[in-house]
Amino acid sequence: MSARPLDGKTALVTGASRGIGRAIAERLARDGATVALGYARDHAAATAVLDRIHSRGGRAFPVHAPLGTHGDATRLWAAYDLARAGHLDDGGVDILVNNAGIGRSAALADLTEQDFDEVFAVNVRAPFFLVQQALPRLRDGGRVINVSSGAARIAMPEIIAYAATKGALDTFTLNLAKELGPRGITANSVHPGIVDTDVNAAWLRDDPAARARAASLAALGRVAEPDDIADVVAFLASHDARWVTGRIIDATGGSGL
Ligand code: NAD
C-alpha cells in the first residue's frame, strides 16, 4: 500500500459512534491513523464503526467514556490507556478531535439552569479538560480540532445556549493555538452548518419542505453529509495544514453569506 497522509499517527475522536464523529473516525483511519473511537453509550454502534474500519484495512479501537460530568476527562484518558493495550506502544496522541456535542433547543425565556449546565458540560468543559489532561501526551507537531458550529457565527436564538457553547469553544481554540504553537501543535475549529445526522433526523429526513428550507440556507444549495465535514477535518489533521492555526474553518457550504 502506498504511503498515506496519517500513517504512524494516533488520533482520538470523541462521539465517534455516529454522525460527523463516525465520518471523521473513518476518514482518519483511511488516511492511515490508528483511531481511538470515543463513545458514550452505544456499544453496538461503536462496534459497527470499528468493524467497518477493520474491513477496510484500517486500525481502530473503542474507548467507552461518557462526557459531561466532573472527572470525565480523567476517566476518558484512563479508559484510553486500558483500551490502547495491544494497539499502541505508548500513550502519545497526535490528533485530538473534540467532536462529541449535544444541543438544547430552547429559547432564552425557557432554558433552565440544568439545561445550561448540561450543554456547557459536554460541549465546553469536556473538550477543555480533555485537552488539559492530554498536554503531556499530545505529541509535538500534533493537532487539536474542535467541532464547533456555524451557530456560533449566525444568530439562532432558538438554540441560544448551544450557540454560546460553540462560541466558547472557538475562544478556547484561539487561545489553545497560542499556547500550543511553540510545540508545533495547531488548534482549529470547524464550523458545520446543517448536516444530515441522527440529531436532525426528526425534522429533516421526513419533511421535504423542511429539507428544502435547510438546503436553501447554504450557498451551495444542499444539506451537508457527514463526509463534507470529515474531509475538512482530515485536511486540518494533515501535514498540508501545518501552517493553519487559531482559525475557524467554515464548513457550512456558504451559509449566511
Ligand atoms: P450526533 O448526535 O449524531 O452525534 C453526536 C456524538 O456525540 C454521538 O456519537 C454521541 O454519542 C456523542 N455524545 C453526545 N453526548 C455525549 C456525551 N455526554 N459523552 C460522550 N459522547 C457524547 O451529532 P452530530 O450531528 O454528528 O454532531 C457532531 C458534532 O457536530 C457536535 O459537536 C455538534 O454540535 C456539531 N454540529 C452538528 C451539526 C449538525 O447539523 N448535525 C451542525 C453544526 C455542528
Residues whose N, C-alpha, C, O or C-beta is under 5 A from the ligand:
A	BS01	NAD	G15 A16 S17 R18 G19 I20 G21 Y39 A40 A65 P66 L67 G68 N99 A100 G101 I102 V122 V147 S148 S149 G150 P192 G193 I194 V195 T197 D198 V199
